[in-house]
Amino acid sequence: MAKLNFSMRGFIYESGIDCLRDSFTAAVQGIQDRIREESEDWRSCKGDYEEQAQYAEDGSTIFDPDDVYQYKVEALKEAHAELRKAFAIAIYHYWERKMRVFCKLPDGNHADLAVAAARLGIHVPADFARVHRLANALKHNNQGSMKPLHKVWPEVSGILFEVKGDRDWYARIELNDDHIYHLLDLTKLAGPSAVARATDLQEAP
C-alpha cells in the first residue's frame, strides 16, 4: 500500500506561517490605505487640512496644514517600520515555539532545537540564521547580538564596516516588506512540510 504523502504536523506548521503572512499583508495594506487617505484629504483640503496656513506678524508660521500632513505621514511610516520589526521577532518565535512542541524540548537554545529537529527529519537551512540572528538583534539591541546579524545579513544591519561602540542598534536595522516575506519563506523551509518536498523525496532511503 502506498504511503500517504501528507503530514498533519506539517500542515499545521505551514498554516501558521500562512496566517502570519496574511496578517502582515493586511496590516501593511491598512497603513498604506491610511497614507493614501491622508494624501487625498491634504490635496483636497479636507478634514485636518481645511484651514489655511496662519502666520504671525513677523512672518513666522503659527499653523500650516502641510506640517500636519508631514507629521501624520511620518508617524504612519514609522508605524510601518515598527510593524516589520515586530513581525520579524514574531516569525522566529513561531518557529521556536513549534520546534519545542514537535521536538518535546521545553528547554535548550537555538542550536539544541536545530539538532532535535534534524532527528525528526526536519532540515533547518543555513540561511535560517538570518531569521534567528535578526530576532535576537531586535530583542537584545546590543553589540553581542548585532555582530552575528551583520555577519549573516549585512544588507539589513545598517552597518557599513563593523559593529563598534555603544549605539541604538535596533534603530539602525532597516527592513522592507520583501525582507519580511523572505523571513517567512525561510521559516516555512525550516519546519515540517504538509507534503514531502522534492529534496525530502530525493534524500529518502
Backbone torsions as a table, in degrees:
resi	resn	phi	psi	omega
1	MET	NA	133.2	-177.7
2	ALA	-69.3	141.1	178.3
3	LYS	-77.8	132.4	-179.9
4	LEU	-66.0	132.2	-178.2
5	ASN	-91.9	61.4	-177.9
6	PHE	-148.6	139.7	178.3
7	SER	-127.3	118.4	177.4
8	MET	-64.7	-39.0	177.0
9	ARG	-58.9	-44.6	178.7
10	GLY	-65.9	-38.5	179.0
11	PHE	-61.8	-44.7	179.6
12	ILE	-64.3	-44.0	-178.6
13	TYR	-62.2	-49.7	-178.2
14	GLU	-68.0	-32.7	177.7
15	SER	-64.2	-36.9	177.7
16	GLY	-64.6	-40.2	178.2
17	ILE	-67.1	-40.6	177.3
18	ASP	-62.1	-36.1	177.4
19	CYS	-65.8	-41.7	176.3
20	LEU	-61.4	-42.0	-179.9
21	ARG	-62.3	-47.8	-179.1
22	ASP	-64.1	-38.0	-179.8
23	SER	-65.7	-42.7	178.9
24	PHE	-64.0	-45.7	-179.7
25	THR	-59.5	-42.8	-179.4
26	ALA	-66.6	-40.6	179.9
27	ALA	-65.7	-42.2	177.7
28	VAL	-62.3	-43.2	179.6
29	GLN	-61.7	-37.8	178.1
30	GLY	-62.2	-43.1	178.7
31	ILE	-67.1	-42.6	179.6
32	GLN	-63.8	-37.2	177.2
33	ASP	-64.1	-40.9	178.3
34	ARG	-63.2	-41.8	178.7
35	ILE	-63.5	-42.5	178.8
36	ARG	-63.7	-41.3	179.1
37	GLU	-64.1	-42.9	178.6
38	GLU	-63.3	-40.2	179.9
39	SER	-64.5	-40.6	179.5
40	GLU	-66.5	-42.2	178.0
41	ASP	-63.9	-40.7	-178.8
42	TRP	-64.7	-44.8	-179.4
43	ARG	-66.2	-32.7	-178.2
44	SER	-98.5	6.5	178.6
45	CYS	56.1	47.8	178.5
46	LYS	-110.8	165.3	175.8
47	GLY	61.1	-123.8	-178.4
48	ASP	-72.0	-1.9	-175.0
49	TYR	-113.8	16.9	-178.6
50	GLU	-72.2	-36.9	-176.9
51	GLU	-75.1	146.6	176.7
52	GLN	-78.9	159.3	177.4
53	ALA	-61.6	143.5	-179.6
54	GLN	-120.7	138.4	-176.6
55	TYR	-128.3	148.4	175.6
56	ALA	-78.8	169.5	-178.6
57	GLU	-60.2	-30.2	-179.5
58	ASP	-84.2	2.9	177.7
59	GLY	93.1	-7.3	179.1
60	SER	-71.9	153.3	-175.8
61	THR	-83.6	127.6	174.6
62	ILE	-92.1	-45.8	179.4
63	PHE	-148.3	134.4	177.7
64	ASP	-140.4	116.4	179.9
65	PRO	-58.8	-25.3	177.2
66	ASP	-63.1	-37.0	178.4
67	ASP	-66.0	-41.7	178.8
68	VAL	-59.9	-43.4	179.6
69	TYR	-61.9	-45.9	-179.6
70	GLN	-62.3	-41.2	-180.0
71	TYR	-64.1	-43.8	-178.5
72	LYS	-65.0	-45.3	-179.7
73	VAL	-65.6	-39.3	178.7
74	GLU	-62.8	-41.1	178.7
75	ALA	-64.2	-39.4	179.2
76	LEU	-67.6	-39.3	178.2
77	LYS	-67.2	-36.3	176.8
78	GLU	-65.8	-39.6	177.0
79	ALA	-62.0	-38.0	178.7
80	HIS	-63.0	-43.8	179.6
81	ALA	-63.7	-41.5	179.3
82	GLU	-68.1	-34.4	177.5
83	LEU	-60.1	-44.6	179.9
84	ARG	-60.0	-44.6	-177.7
85	LYS	-67.8	-38.1	177.9
86	ALA	-63.3	-41.2	179.4
87	PHE	-70.1	-34.9	178.0
88	ALA	-59.5	-41.3	177.8
89	ILE	-69.3	-44.3	-178.2
90	ALA	-62.0	-36.6	-179.1
91	ILE	-63.0	-46.3	179.0
92	TYR	-65.9	-42.3	-179.5
93	HIS	-62.2	-33.2	176.5
94	TYR	-61.3	-49.8	178.5
95	TRP	-58.8	-46.4	-176.1
96	GLU	-61.1	-46.1	-179.4
97	ARG	-64.4	-44.2	-179.5
98	LYS	-64.0	-41.0	-179.8
99	MET	-65.4	-37.0	178.4
100	ARG	-62.7	-39.6	179.2
101	VAL	-70.5	-50.8	-177.7
102	PHE	-60.1	-41.4	-174.6
103	CYS	-90.4	-2.8	-177.3
104	LYS	53.4	49.9	-177.0
105	LEU	-128.8	84.1	-177.8
106	PRO	-67.4	-24.9	178.9
107	ASP	-117.2	173.3	178.6
108	GLY	110.4	155.5	-177.5
109	ASN	-92.0	-171.6	-177.3
110	HIS	-60.1	-43.9	-179.2
111	ALA	-62.0	-40.0	178.4
112	ASP	-62.1	-41.1	179.3
113	LEU	-65.0	-41.2	-179.8
114	ALA	-63.4	-39.6	178.6
115	VAL	-66.4	-44.9	179.9
116	ALA	-64.3	-38.1	178.6
117	ALA	-64.1	-39.9	-180.0
118	ALA	-61.3	-34.1	178.4
119	ARG	-65.2	-25.8	177.6
120	LEU	-89.8	3.7	-178.8
121	GLY	84.5	14.7	179.2
122	ILE	-97.1	113.6	-178.8
123	HIS	-91.8	121.8	177.4
124	VAL	-94.8	110.7	-176.3
125	PRO	-64.4	153.9	-177.7
126	ALA	-58.4	-37.5	-177.5
127	ASP	-68.9	-10.9	176.5
128	PHE	-64.9	-15.4	175.0
129	ALA	-56.7	-28.2	177.4
130	ARG	-62.7	-43.6	179.7
131	VAL	-63.2	-48.0	-178.8
132	HIS	-63.1	-51.1	-175.3
133	ARG	-69.8	-33.7	177.6
134	LEU	-66.1	-45.7	179.2
135	ALA	-60.4	-43.0	179.4
136	ASN	-62.8	-43.7	-178.6
137	ALA	-64.2	-40.4	180.0
138	LEU	-68.1	-36.8	-178.4
139	LYS	-74.5	-44.4	-170.8
140	HIS	-94.5	-26.1	173.3
141	ASN	51.3	49.9	178.4
142	ASN	-142.4	171.5	-178.6
143	GLN	-58.9	-41.3	-176.2
144	GLY	-60.7	-31.4	179.4
145	SER	-92.3	-23.3	-179.1
146	MET	-77.1	-33.9	-178.7
147	LYS	-60.0	-47.9	177.9
148	PRO	-64.1	-35.2	178.3
149	LEU	-64.8	-45.6	-179.3
150	HIS	-62.0	-32.5	-179.5
151	LYS	-69.3	-42.1	-175.1
152	VAL	-93.3	-19.8	-177.2
153	TRP	-151.6	67.4	-177.6
154	PRO	-61.3	-24.3	-178.3
155	GLU	-57.6	-32.1	-176.0
156	VAL	-106.3	-8.1	-173.8
157	SER	-70.4	-22.5	-178.4
158	GLY	74.4	15.0	-177.2
159	ILE	-117.7	132.0	-177.7
160	LEU	-80.6	-43.2	-172.2
161	PHE	-121.0	-69.1	-178.0
162	GLU	-147.2	160.6	-179.9
163	VAL	-83.8	111.3	179.9
164	LYS	-142.8	151.7	174.4
165	GLY	85.7	179.9	-179.0
166	ASP	-108.9	105.5	-173.0
167	ARG	-135.8	171.5	171.7
168	ASP	-86.4	84.7	-175.5
169	TRP	-64.8	-33.9	179.2
170	TYR	-55.4	-44.8	-177.6
171	ALA	-67.7	-26.2	-178.5
172	ARG	-75.7	-25.5	-178.0
173	ILE	-67.4	125.6	-176.5
174	GLU	-118.0	117.9	-179.4
175	LEU	-120.7	148.0	170.0
176	ASN	-119.9	177.1	-176.3
177	ASP	-62.4	-37.3	179.6
178	ASP	-61.7	-34.2	177.5
179	HIS	-61.8	-40.6	-179.0
180	ILE	-66.3	-41.7	177.6
181	TYR	-65.7	-33.5	175.6
182	HIS	-63.7	-43.0	177.8
183	LEU	-61.5	-41.0	178.8
184	LEU	-63.9	-41.3	178.4
185	ASP	-63.3	-43.4	179.7
186	LEU	-64.3	-40.0	-178.4
187	THR	-67.9	-35.5	177.0
188	LYS	-64.4	-38.3	179.1
189	LEU	-71.1	-21.7	-174.9
190	ALA	-90.0	11.4	-179.8
191	GLY	-136.2	-176.1	179.7
192	PRO	-68.6	150.1	-178.8
193	SER	-107.3	147.1	177.9
194	ALA	-63.8	-36.4	175.1
195	VAL	-128.3	151.6	-176.9
196	ALA	-60.8	132.1	175.9
197	ARG	-78.3	163.5	-179.8
198	ALA	-57.5	-40.7	-179.5
199	THR	-66.9	-35.9	179.0
200	ASP	-63.8	-41.2	-179.4
201	LEU	-66.2	-37.6	-178.6
202	GLN	-68.7	-34.6	-176.8
203	GLU	-85.3	-13.1	-177.6
204	ALA	-66.8	142.6	-179.0
205	PRO	-69.8	NA	NA
